[in-house]
Amino acid sequence: MNDEKHFTSFIVKYFRHHPEFGALVGLVIVFIGFSLTATRFLTIDSFSGIVTIASELGIVAAGVTFLMIAGEFDLSVGSVFGFSAMLFAVSAANGIPLLISLILALLAAAGIGFLNGYITVHFQIPSFITTLGAQMLWRGVLLAITGGFSVRYREESTVLAVLNSNLWGEFRTSAIWFFAIILFLNFVLLRTQYGNATYATGGNKEAARILGISVNKVKIINFIICSVLAGLAGCIQFARFGSVDPVRGQGMELEAIAAVVVGGTLMTGGYGNLVGTLLGVLLIGMLRSGLIMAGAPAYWYQAFVGLILIIAVILNTNIKRWSLK
Amino acid sequence: MKNNRNLIEMKEIFKHFGTVTALKNVNFNVQNNEIVGLVGDNGAGKSTLIKILTGVFPPDKGEILFEGKKINLSSPKIARDLGIETVHQNLALIDLMSIARNFFLGREPVKNLGGIINILDKDKIENVTEKALKDIGINVRSIDEEVSVLSGGERQSVAIGRAIHFGAKLLVLDEPTAALSIKESQKVLDYVLEARNRGLSVIFITHNIYHVYSVADRFTILEHGEKLGDFRKDEICTEDLIEVIRCGKKIERKVN
C-alpha cells in the first residue's frame, strides 16, 4: 500500500520536471501495439520511413514548440513551408545558384515570421488570428502566383544532397538536421538566458516584464525562429521530392501542434521542452507508417492522431494538476 | 553640503488623473536604514505615490531626490538600477519556473562555453539561491521546486529574499501581509527587520496597522491624496494611528 503511494508520488514528481514523460509512454504503447499487429513493422526499412516522415514534420514542430513555450501560436507554418519550398524551387529552376536560392527562401520565411510577430505584439492581436490570416494570405499568394501548377527541379547538387539525401540505407540527412535542431534548441531553452526569458515570457508576461525581460522582443524572435524552421523544412522536403506543388504543407500546422502538445508542451505557454516534441513527432510518424503496415485504410491515420491528441492533453493537463496538489 | 540622512525625498508631489486629484502637495521621505509605514485607507493615494517612486509614471509636479541628488524616474528599470526594489502585491514570480530560476530571472549569471556561447551558470544559480534564502532565514523544501507549489507566505518570502539579495537600497513592500496566515505574516515581518539590519530602508504599505506598527520606525499617513502627518513610533500608539486614519483628520499634536 505504502509502496504504491511512493511509486505514484515518484511518477507524479518525475512528470512535473519532465513534460515529455507522457509522450514516452505513448510511444512505447504504440510501438508495442504495432509490433504485434503489423508485419514488417520491426524492420530497418520501416524505422527509416518513420524517421523520414518525422524529420520533416519535426523541424516544423521544433519551431512551433519554441514559440508555444513563449505563449504564442503559429498557424501559418504550413503555408510558410510551401511558400519557401516554392520560392526555393522557382529560384533554382531559373538558374540562380542553389545556395542563394536557399538563403532567399529562408529570408522570406524570416520576413513572414517577423510580420507575424510584429503584428501580434504591436497591435495586441491573438496570434491565433494573426497567423490564421497569414496562413490564408501566403497560401493564397502561392496559389495565385503559380496558377496551381507544380515546379520541378531535378539537377544533382551538393546543396540538395546536404539538405536531404540518402545517408545510410534509407536513413536520410534530414534526420541529422532534425536531431541537431532539436538538440540545439533544447540546449538554448534549458541552458541559456534566452531560454529562461522564453519560459518566463510564456509563463507570466507581466512578471517577466517587471523583471526586465523584453517580452515583445522575445516573442518576435521566436516567431522568426518558428517561421525559418518551417521554411527550412519545406526546402528539405523539396530536396527529397525534387518537385513542389502549391498546396504543399497544407494541414501541417495542425499536425505540428498536435505533436508538440502530445510532447507535453502547454498550449498556454511557459512549460514544455523539445525532447517531448521529438517523441511526439516520432509517435505521429509511427502512427502513419504503422497503420498502413497494419493494413488499415489511410483515412484512419487522421482519426488516430486526433484520438491520441485528446488523450495526451487530458493526461498532460491532469497529471500536471495532480502533481501540484 | 547635501543632506545625506535622507535616502529618498519626494517634494511637493502632485498627480492628477483627469479631474481626479490623486496626490496634492505630498512630501514624503525615507531615511537611511529606516522602516517607514505608509498607511491610509483605500484611495488615499498610497499606490499612486509608490508608482511614482518606482518609475511607473511621472508626477505632474514636484521633484524627487535620491541620496541627495535630483533624479528623473522615467521607467521602472531606472528605479531598479538605483536600488529601489519593489515587491508587488502580485509578486512578479513565474509559477511554472523553479525557485532558483525565478530568483535570478532577468539577471542570470553565465559562463562562457568554448568562447562561443554563454550558458547559465547552474551551480552558481543554485548555490547562491540556496544560501541567500537561508541567510535571510527563509526555508523552502527545495529550490528546484516550481513556485506554483509554494504557499502565499513562501512566495512572499522568495520575492522579498530576491529583492534583499540583489542589493536594493530601498525595499518597497506593497501589502506584504495581505492574505497571509498569522504565522506567515510574522515571518514576513521578521524579513523586514532583517532587511533593516542589512542596512536597507523599507517602505511598508499596508492596511494592517498592527503589522506595520510592530516593525516601522515612522509612519506617514495619507488621506484623499494629502498627507495627514508623519509620526515617529514613540509619538503615537496604534489606537491613535487607527483613529487618525479612521477620522481622516490631521490631529493636533497632543501635548503631554
Interface residues (C-beta under 8 A of the other chain):
Chain A: R16 H17 R191 T192 Q193 G195 N196 A197 Y199 A200 G203 N204 E206 A207 A208 I210 L211 G212 I213 L266 G270 Y271 L324
Chain B: P76 K77 R80 H88 N90 L91 A92 L93 I94 D95 L96 M97 R101 L105 G106 R107 E108 V110 I117 N118 I119 L120 K122 D144 E146 S148 V149
